[in-house]
Amino acid sequence: MTDDRKLILIVEDEFVSREILKMTIEQNYDVLLAENGSQALKHIEESGDRLSLILLDLNLPDMNGVDILNMINEKEEVHRIPVIVLTADKEAEVECLDIGASDFIPKPYPDIKIIQARIRHTIELFEKRVIIGQTEFDELTGLPRSKPAK
């Protein structure tokens, strides 16, 4: 892994689906792979400060992706990481969005260009949000910065 490339965690229990996603994004991003929730949580704990995105399947052999999403949201040090949920369950979309998912990629997977665009746009959106958040408040006092007079 190189320091200038963004790091994405793919959490997908199906080998073929995991490899398809990896091949889809590995030219532009560094990739970590997890085939179950336990591996995913270990990667998040070890590399959370570097992760730019998590692609999260909801149906995993050892836990539900919703539980992982809730755990991510509860941890201060990693709740900033955007999560795109991978699922064929259309009814899970609202629940996942309500608890913090950024986007969805439906199964079966759409065209590779759609997947790449969703990943790129989600990362860009969250990076801009961080920059805006950093400029809204004074670092020393934590108070909102005043707007310049017109």
MDTraj code that builds the backbone (N, CA, C; nanometers):
import mdtraj as md
import numpy as np

residues = "MET THR ASP ASP ARG LYS LEU ILE LEU ILE VAL GLU ASP GLU PHE VAL SER ARG GLU ILE LEU LYS MET THR ILE GLU GLN ASN TYR ASP VAL LEU LEU ALA GLU ASN GLY SER GLN ALA LEU LYS HIS ILE GLU GLU SER GLY ASP ARG LEU SER LEU ILE LEU LEU ASP LEU ASN LEU PRO ASP MET ASN GLY VAL ASP ILE LEU ASN MET ILE ASN GLU LYS GLU GLU VAL HIS ARG ILE PRO VAL ILE VAL LEU THR ALA ASP LYS GLU ALA GLU VAL GLU CYS LEU ASP ILE GLY ALA SER ASP PHE ILE PRO LYS PRO TYR PRO ASP ILE LYS ILE ILE GLN ALA ARG ILE ARG HIS THR ILE GLU LEU PHE GLU LYS ARG VAL ILE ILE GLY GLN THR GLU PHE ASP GLU LEU THR GLY LEU PRO ARG SER LYS PRO ALA LYS".split()
xyz = np.array([
    [0.0835, -0.1181, 0.0000],
    [0.0000, 0.0000, 0.0000],
    [0.0878, 0.1242, 0.0000],
    [0.0475, 0.2228, -0.0742],
    [0.1214, 0.3481, -0.0769],
    [0.0458, 0.4522, 0.0024],
    [0.1185, 0.5500, 0.0545],
    [0.0575, 0.6509, 0.1408],
    [-0.0282, 0.7519, 0.0660],
    [-0.0079, 0.7703, -0.0652],
    [-0.0830, 0.8724, -0.1368],
    [-0.2148, 0.8194, -0.1936],
    [-0.2330, 0.6888, -0.1977],
    [-0.3578, 0.6318, -0.2480],
    [-0.4561, 0.6133, -0.1335],
    [-0.5814, 0.6296, -0.1638],
    [-0.6861, 0.6120, -0.0631],
    [-0.7069, 0.4632, -0.0382],
    [-0.7457, 0.4308, 0.0847],
    [-0.7633, 0.2921, 0.1255],
    [-0.9113, 0.2608, 0.1423],
    [-0.9560, 0.1520, 0.0789],
    [-1.0954, 0.1093, 0.0856],
    [-1.1003, -0.0317, 0.1431],
    [-1.1932, -0.0519, 0.2371],
    [-1.2178, -0.1837, 0.2938],
    [-1.3406, -0.2435, 0.2265],
    [-1.3238, -0.3620, 0.1675],
    [-1.4346, -0.4351, 0.1077],
    [-1.4729, -0.5465, 0.2041],
    [-1.5977, -0.5418, 0.2513],
    [-1.6490, -0.6450, 0.3413],
    [-1.7567, -0.7220, 0.2654],
    [-1.7207, -0.8391, 0.2187],
    [-1.8087, -0.9188, 0.1330],
    [-1.7752, -1.0656, 0.1546],
    [-1.8736, -1.1478, 0.1910],
    [-1.8468, -1.2878, 0.2214],
    [-1.8352, -1.3759, 0.0975],
    [-1.8939, -1.3362, -0.0127],
    [-1.8870, -1.4170, -0.1339],
    [-1.7568, -1.3879, -0.2081],
    [-1.6761, -1.4919, -0.2269],
    [-1.5439, -1.4772, -0.2876],
    [-1.5499, -1.4079, -0.4235],
    [-1.6381, -1.4522, -0.5109],
    [-1.6453, -1.3964, -0.6468],
    [-1.6836, -1.2483, -0.6415],
    [-1.7818, -1.2137, -0.5593],
    [-1.8234, -1.0733, -0.5470],
    [-1.7100, -0.9877, -0.4906],
    [-1.6406, -1.0413, -0.3919],
    [-1.5277, -0.9690, -0.3309],
    [-1.4192, -0.9421, -0.4347],
    [-1.3883, -1.0432, -0.5159],
    [-1.2853, -1.0280, -0.6183],
    [-1.3279, -0.9323, -0.7292],
    [-1.4557, -0.9353, -0.7664],
    [-1.5059, -0.8421, -0.8684],
    [-1.4885, -0.6983, -0.8192],
    [-1.5286, -0.6738, -0.6951],
    [-1.5133, -0.5385, -0.6398],
    [-1.3662, -0.4985, -0.6327],
    [-1.2831, -0.5901, -0.5880],
    [-1.1396, -0.5608, -0.5778],
    [-1.0829, -0.5227, -0.7147],
    [-1.1125, -0.6049, -0.8166],
    [-1.0609, -0.5766, -0.9507],
    [-1.1171, -0.4463, -1.0062],
    [-1.2378, -0.4107, -0.9665],
    [-1.3016, -0.2883, -1.0129],
    [-1.2313, -0.1640, -0.9616],
    [-1.1748, -0.1710, -0.8418],
    [-1.1209, -0.0485, -0.7805],
    [-0.9711, -0.0483, -0.7543],
    [-0.9035, -0.1627, -0.7659],
    [-0.7638, -0.1690, -0.7232],
    [-0.6675, -0.0872, -0.8086],
    [-0.7071, -0.0463, -0.9273],
    [-0.6186, 0.0393, -1.0079],
    [-0.6083, 0.1796, -0.9499],
    [-0.7137, 0.2227, -0.8780],
    [-0.7160, 0.3588, -0.8253],
    [-0.7046, 0.3685, -0.6739],
    [-0.7226, 0.2570, -0.6050],
    [-0.7251, 0.2590, -0.4587],
    [-0.6491, 0.1393, -0.4022],
    [-0.5972, 0.1565, -0.2816],
    [-0.5469, 0.0420, -0.2063],
    [-0.6679, -0.0270, -0.1458],
    [-0.6614, -0.1583, -0.1330],
    [-0.7779, -0.2357, -0.0921],
    [-0.7436, -0.3301, 0.0230],
    [-0.8310, -0.3321, 0.1223],
    [-0.8295, -0.4334, 0.2276],
    [-0.9526, -0.5197, 0.2067],
    [-0.9407, -0.6497, 0.2334],
    [-1.0523, -0.7412, 0.2136],
    [-1.0916, -0.8078, 0.3451],
    [-1.2220, -0.8230, 0.3645],
    [-1.2745, -0.8969, 0.4791],
    [-1.3894, -0.9826, 0.4302],
    [-1.3900, -1.1090, 0.4725],
    [-1.4970, -1.1991, 0.4302],
    [-1.6026, -1.2185, 0.5376],
    [-1.5829, -1.1538, 0.6531],
    [-1.6835, -1.1613, 0.7595],
    [-1.6726, -1.0371, 0.8489],
    [-1.7669, -1.0247, 0.9401],
    [-1.7712, -0.9074, 1.0264],
    [-1.6530, -0.8968, 1.1200],
    [-1.6064, -1.0089, 1.1723],
    [-1.4918, -1.0068, 1.2646],
    [-1.3673, -0.9527, 1.1958],
    [-1.3408, -0.9986, 1.0739],
    [-1.2271, -0.9470, 0.9981],
    [-1.2442, -0.7982, 0.9691],
    [-1.3661, -0.7595, 0.9357],
    [-1.3932, -0.6182, 0.9065],
    [-1.3620, -0.5313, 1.0273],
    [-1.4114, -0.5699, 1.1448],
    [-1.3875, -0.4914, 1.2664],
    [-1.2391, -0.4854, 1.3001],
    [-1.1661, -0.5941, 1.2752],
    [-1.0212, -0.5943, 1.2990],
    [-0.9518, -0.4943, 1.2061],
    [-0.9887, -0.4955, 1.0778],
    [-0.9302, -0.4003, 0.9825],
    [-0.9642, -0.2563, 1.0216],
    [-1.0870, -0.2334, 1.0638],
    [-1.1295, -0.0986, 1.1022],
    [-1.0499, -0.0519, 1.2235],
    [-1.0288, -0.1404, 1.3182],
    [-0.9519, -0.1054, 1.4379],
    [-0.8060, -0.0757, 1.4031],
    [-0.7474, -0.1574, 1.3153],
    [-0.6060, -0.1420, 1.2799],
    [-0.5795, -0.0299, 1.1798],
    [-0.6723, -0.0048, 1.0879],
    [-0.6472, 0.0899, 0.9783],
    [-0.7505, 0.2006, 0.9688],
    [-0.8339, 0.2166, 1.0702],
    [-0.9419, 0.3142, 1.0659],
    [-0.8978, 0.4555, 1.0347],
    [-0.7790, 0.4937, 1.0824],
    [-0.7306, 0.6294, 1.0583],
    [-0.6924, 0.6520, 0.9124],
    [-0.6722, 0.5446, 0.8367],
    [-0.6370, 0.5564, 0.6946],
    [-0.7522, 0.5281, 0.6003],
    [-0.8591, 0.4659, 0.6501],
    [-0.9682, 0.4263, 0.5615],
    [-1.0422, 0.5468, 0.5042],
    [-1.0629, 0.5446, 0.3744],
    [-1.1392, 0.6490, 0.3071],
    [-1.2823, 0.6061, 0.2802],
    [-1.3077, 0.4736, 0.2842],
    [-1.4404, 0.4223, 0.2517],
    [-1.4495, 0.2754, 0.2919],
    [-1.5713, 0.2346, 0.3283],
    [-1.5991, 0.0935, 0.3530],
    [-1.7137, 0.0521, 0.2612],
    [-1.6929, -0.0568, 0.1863],
    [-1.7981, -0.1191, 0.1079],
    [-1.8454, -0.2369, 0.1922],
    [-1.9701, -0.2335, 0.2376],
    [-2.0183, -0.3262, 0.3392],
    [-2.1382, -0.4078, 0.2930],
    [-2.1180, -0.5377, 0.2821],
    [-2.2284, -0.6305, 0.2544],
    [-2.3100, -0.6441, 0.3827],
    [-2.4415, -0.6503, 0.3698],
    [-2.5266, -0.6631, 0.4886],
    [-2.5358, -0.8059, 0.5397],
    [-2.5255, -0.9028, 0.4513],
    [-2.5403, -1.0427, 0.4917],
    [-2.4040, -1.1094, 0.5024],
    [-2.3557, -1.1202, 0.6253],
    [-2.2260, -1.1814, 0.6523],
    [-2.2471, -1.3059, 0.7370],
    [-2.1546, -1.4005, 0.7324],
    [-2.1757, -1.5261, 0.8040],
    [-2.1772, -1.5133, 0.9564],
    [-2.1057, -1.4169, 1.0122],
    [-2.0947, -1.4101, 1.1578],
    [-2.1702, -1.2936, 1.2217],
    [-2.2116, -1.1968, 1.1440],
    [-2.2902, -1.0846, 1.1963],
    [-2.3566, -1.0111, 1.0830],
    [-2.4501, -0.9269, 1.1178],
    [-2.5235, -0.8487, 1.0194],
    [-2.4484, -0.7190, 0.9914],
    [-2.4474, -0.6767, 0.8660],
    [-2.3826, -0.5517, 0.8298],
    [-2.4406, -0.4314, 0.9028],
    [-2.5694, -0.4370, 0.9372],
    [-2.6320, -0.3283, 1.0138],
    [-2.5642, -0.3151, 1.1504],
    [-2.5306, -0.4282, 1.2115],
    [-2.4607, -0.4244, 1.3405],
    [-2.3228, -0.3593, 1.3262],
    [-2.2541, -0.3905, 1.2182],
    [-2.1227, -0.3296, 1.1936],
    [-2.1385, -0.1800, 1.1719],
    [-2.2385, -0.1396, 1.0956],
    [-2.2647, 0.0024, 1.0722],
    [-2.2919, 0.0747, 1.2039],
    [-2.3701, 0.0130, 1.2910],
    [-2.3955, 0.0722, 1.4228],
    [-2.2672, 0.0842, 1.5047],
    [-2.1821, -0.0178, 1.5006],
    [-2.0553, -0.0140, 1.5747],
    [-1.9649, 0.0973, 1.5230],
    [-1.9616, 0.1142, 1.3909],
    [-1.8805, 0.2218, 1.3323],
    [-1.9307, 0.3569, 1.3816],
    [-2.0611, 0.3760, 1.3826],
    [-2.1187, 0.5041, 1.4240],
    [-2.0956, 0.5346, 1.5712],
    [-2.0795, 0.4318, 1.6538],
    [-2.0595, 0.4510, 1.7968],
    [-1.9157, 0.4878, 1.8328],
    [-1.8206, 0.4568, 1.7449],
    [-1.6791, 0.4818, 1.7756],
    [-1.6365, 0.6172, 1.7198],
    [-1.5993, 0.7050, 1.8076],
    [-1.5607, 0.8419, 1.7711],
    [-1.4500, 0.8450, 1.6661],
    [-1.3514, 0.7563, 1.6796],
    [-1.2350, 0.7608, 1.5918],
    [-1.2626, 0.7106, 1.4498],
    [-1.3731, 0.6408, 1.4267],
    [-1.3992, 0.5889, 1.2924],
    [-1.5361, 0.6261, 1.2359],
    [-1.6180, 0.6971, 1.3106],
    [-1.7523, 0.7270, 1.2604],
    [-1.7510, 0.8209, 1.1402],
    [-1.6390, 0.8815, 1.1126],
    [-1.6258, 0.9716, 0.9975],
    [-1.6100, 0.8965, 0.8659],
    [-1.5840, 0.7656, 0.8701],
    [-1.5601, 0.6883, 0.7489],
    [-1.6928, 0.6624, 0.6769],
    [-1.7043, 0.7042, 0.5519],
    [-1.8288, 0.6771, 0.4790],
    [-1.8431, 0.5279, 0.4480],
    [-1.9668, 0.4815, 0.4486],
    [-1.9972, 0.3414, 0.4230],
    [-2.0983, 0.3322, 0.3089],
    [-2.0635, 0.2541, 0.2073],
    [-2.1574, 0.2213, 0.1014],
    [-2.2012, 0.0774, 0.1250],
    [-2.3309, 0.0586, 0.1371],
    [-2.3867, -0.0728, 0.1656],
    [-2.4087, -0.1495, 0.0355],
    [-2.3730, -0.2775, 0.0379],
    [-2.3900, -0.3671, -0.0753],
    [-2.5016, -0.4644, -0.0398],
    [-2.6118, -0.4621, -0.1150],
    [-2.7220, -0.5522, -0.0808],
    [-2.8202, -0.5686, -0.1953],
    [-2.8891, -0.6810, -0.1919],
    [-3.0004, -0.7047, -0.2835],
    [-3.1326, -0.6739, -0.2139],
    [-3.1274, -0.6451, -0.0840],
    [-3.2459, -0.6194, -0.0024],
    [-3.2852, -0.4718, -0.0119],
    [-3.3818, -0.4434, -0.0978],
    [-3.4261, -0.3047, -0.1189],
    [-3.4855, -0.2428, 0.0073],
    [-3.5462, -0.3235, 0.0916],
    [-3.6101, -0.2725, 0.2125],
    [-3.5089, -0.2298, 0.3191],
    [-3.3864, -0.2761, 0.3078],
    [-3.2839, -0.2404, 0.4057],
    [-3.2271, -0.1007, 0.3806],
    [-3.2526, -0.0444, 0.2643],
    [-3.1939, 0.0849, 0.2286],
    [-3.2292, 0.1950, 0.3277],
    [-3.3561, 0.2120, 0.3591],
    [-3.3985, 0.3198, 0.4478],
    [-3.3379, 0.3028, 0.5862],
    [-3.3423, 0.1811, 0.6390],
    [-3.2847, 0.1558, 0.7712],
    [-3.1364, 0.1913, 0.7731],
    [-3.0628, 0.1489, 0.6714],
    [-2.9195, 0.1757, 0.6669],
    [-2.8894, 0.3246, 0.6497],
    [-2.9660, 0.3926, 0.5665],
    [-2.9469, 0.5371, 0.5522],
    [-2.9759, 0.6088, 0.6841],
    [-3.0777, 0.5643, 0.7553],
    [-3.1125, 0.6252, 0.8838],
    [-3.0030, 0.6072, 0.9885],
    [-2.9259, 0.5000, 0.9787],
    [-2.8209, 0.4789, 1.0789],
    [-2.6817, 0.5147, 1.0283],
    [-2.6738, 0.5792, 0.9107],
    [-2.5456, 0.6354, 0.8715],
    [-2.4829, 0.5901, 0.7422],
    [-2.5446, 0.4989, 0.6681],
    [-2.4876, 0.4614, 0.5386],
    [-2.4889, 0.5827, 0.4461],
    [-2.3877, 0.5915, 0.3619],
    [-2.3762, 0.7044, 0.2701],
    [-2.4464, 0.6791, 0.1376],
    [-2.4455, 0.5536, 0.0945],
    [-2.5003, 0.5201, -0.0359],
    [-2.5208, 0.3695, -0.0430],
    [-2.5722, 0.3243, -0.1555],
    [-2.5963, 0.1830, -0.1809],
    [-2.5411, 0.1451, -0.3160],
    [-2.4944, 0.0229, -0.3245],
    [-2.4664, -0.0400, -0.4533],
    [-2.5500, -0.1674, -0.4528],
    [-2.6450, -0.1763, -0.5457],
    [-2.7346, -0.2925, -0.5457],
    [-2.6648, -0.4181, -0.5976],
    [-2.7192, -0.5311, -0.5529],
    [-2.6766, -0.6604, -0.6069],
    [-2.7913, -0.7147, -0.6897],
    [-2.7660, -0.7773, -0.8027],
    [-2.6342, -0.7945, -0.8625],
    [-2.5742, -0.6588, -0.8977],
    [-2.4412, -0.6559, -0.8992],
    [-2.3718, -0.5292, -0.9174],
    [-2.4011, -0.4653, -1.0527],
    [-2.4143, -0.3321, -1.0536],
    [-2.4340, -0.2612, -1.1808],
    [-2.3022, -0.2524, -1.2580],
    [-2.3032, -0.1801, -1.3660],
    [-2.1852, -0.1580, -1.4485],
    [-2.0686, -0.1074, -1.3632],
    [-1.9498, -0.1496, -1.3972],
    [-1.8286, -0.1115, -1.3236],
    [-1.8150, 0.0405, -1.3126],
    [-1.8481, 0.1126, -1.4176],
    [-1.8355, 0.2592, -1.4153],
    [-1.9280, 0.3214, -1.3110],
    [-2.0432, 0.2625, -1.2894],
    [-2.1351, 0.3128, -1.1860],
    [-2.0750, 0.2919, -1.0476],
    [-2.0191, 0.1738, -1.0246],
    [-1.9549, 0.1457, -0.8959],
    [-1.8403, 0.2437, -0.8721],
    [-1.7554, 0.2624, -0.9720],
    [-1.6420, 0.3534, -0.9584],
    [-1.6883, 0.4965, -0.9315],
    [-1.7931, 0.5403, -1.0000],
    [-1.8440, 0.6759, -0.9809],
    [-1.9009, 0.6945, -0.8402],
    [-1.9768, 0.5975, -0.7915],
    [-2.0330, 0.6075, -0.6558],
    [-1.9221, 0.6142, -0.5514],
    [-1.8207, 0.5331, -0.5684],
    [-1.7079, 0.5341, -0.4743],
    [-1.6374, 0.6686, -0.4790],
    [-1.6044, 0.7151, -0.5972],
    [-1.5328, 0.8426, -0.6130],
    [-1.6131, 0.9592, -0.5552],
    [-1.7409, 0.9648, -0.5853],
    [-1.8249, 1.0753, -0.5386],
    [-1.8435, 1.0711, -0.3873],
    [-1.8588, 0.9530, -0.3315],
    [-1.8754, 0.9417, -0.1860],
    [-1.7489, 0.9881, -0.1143],
    [-1.6333, 0.9450, -0.1615],
    [-1.5075, 0.9869, -0.0986],
    [-1.4900, 1.1377, -0.1108],
    [-1.5144, 1.1926, -0.2289],
    [-1.5010, 1.3377, -0.2490],
    [-1.5951, 1.4152, -0.1582],
    [-1.7187, 1.3723, -0.1477],
    [-1.8166, 1.4394, -0.0629],
    [-1.7715, 1.4420, 0.0831],
    [-1.7258, 1.3288, 0.1332],
    [-1.6840, 1.3233, 0.2727],
    [-1.5547, 1.4006, 0.2972],
    [-1.4638, 1.4036, 0.2007],
    [-1.3420, 1.4840, 0.2161],
    [-1.3773, 1.6328, 0.2211],
    [-1.4707, 1.6758, 0.1377],
    [-1.5139, 1.8161, 0.1394],
    [-1.5831, 1.8493, 0.2710],
    [-1.6612, 1.7565, 0.3222],
    [-1.7289, 1.7778, 0.4501],
    [-1.6278, 1.7983, 0.5628],
    [-1.5198, 1.7208, 0.5609],
    [-1.4151, 1.7351, 0.6627],
    [-1.3487, 1.8717, 0.6516],
    [-1.3185, 1.9143, 0.5297],
    [-1.2551, 2.0453, 0.5096],
    [-1.3459, 2.1574, 0.5578],
    [-1.4729, 2.1491, 0.5234],
    [-1.5687, 2.2512, 0.5683],
    [-1.5766, 2.2523, 0.7202],
    [-1.5825, 2.1357, 0.7799],
    [-1.5882, 2.1265, 0.9257],
    [-1.4656, 2.1857, 0.9920],
    [-1.3494, 2.1668, 0.9314],
    [-1.2260, 2.2205, 0.9872],
    [-1.2183, 2.3724, 0.9759],
    [-1.2822, 2.4287, 0.8757],
    [-1.2756, 2.5733, 0.8574],
    [-1.3886, 2.6475, 0.9273],
    [-1.4927, 2.5784, 0.9706],
    [-1.6061, 2.6433, 1.0366],
    [-1.5755, 2.6850, 1.1799],
    [-1.4824, 2.6147, 1.2438],
    [-1.4556, 2.6399, 1.3847],
    [-1.3099, 2.6750, 1.4072],
    [-1.2871, 2.7655, 1.4989],
    [-1.1533, 2.8053, 1.5369],
    [-1.0862, 2.6878, 1.6085],
    [-0.9646, 2.6525, 1.5663],
    [-0.8960, 2.5377, 1.6251],
    [-0.8608, 2.5595, 1.7715],
    [-0.8273, 2.6800, 1.8078],
    [-0.7853, 2.7088, 1.9447],
    [-0.9031, 2.7111, 2.0413],
    [-1.0097, 2.7823, 2.0051],
    [-1.1219, 2.7993, 2.0975],
    [-1.2356, 2.7000, 2.0754],
    [-1.2432, 2.6445, 1.9543],
    [-1.3540, 2.5556, 1.9223],
    [-1.4819, 2.6308, 1.8889],
    [-1.4757, 2.7627, 1.8904],
    [-1.5925, 2.8458, 1.8610],
    [-1.6082, 2.8638, 1.7107],
    [-1.7314, 2.8882, 1.6653],
    [-1.7520, 2.9121, 1.5216],
    [-1.6751, 3.0355, 1.4766],
    [-1.6161, 3.0266, 1.3592],
    [-1.5448, 3.1422, 1.3020],
    [-1.6489, 3.2445, 1.2587],
    [-1.6173, 3.3694, 1.2761],
    [-1.7098, 3.4728, 1.2317],
    [-1.6994, 3.4885, 1.0809],
    [-1.8111, 3.5267, 1.0212],
    [-1.8139, 3.5489, 0.8778],
    [-1.7550, 3.6857, 0.8495],
    [-1.6800, 3.6984, 0.7400],
    [-1.6229, 3.8290, 0.7081],
    [-1.7325, 3.9328, 0.6812],
    [-1.7044, 4.0544, 0.7226],
    [-1.7993, 4.1642, 0.6985],
    [-1.8043, 4.1943, 0.5502],
    [-1.9232, 4.2350, 0.5054],
    [-1.9411, 4.2673, 0.3631],
    [-1.9194, 4.4131, 0.3386],
])
top = md.Topology()
chain = top.add_chain()
for i, resn in enumerate(residues, 1):
    res = top.add_residue(resn, chain, resSeq=i)
    for name in ("N", "CA", "C"):
        top.add_atom(name, md.element.get_by_symbol(name[0]), res)
traj = md.Trajectory(xyz[None], top)
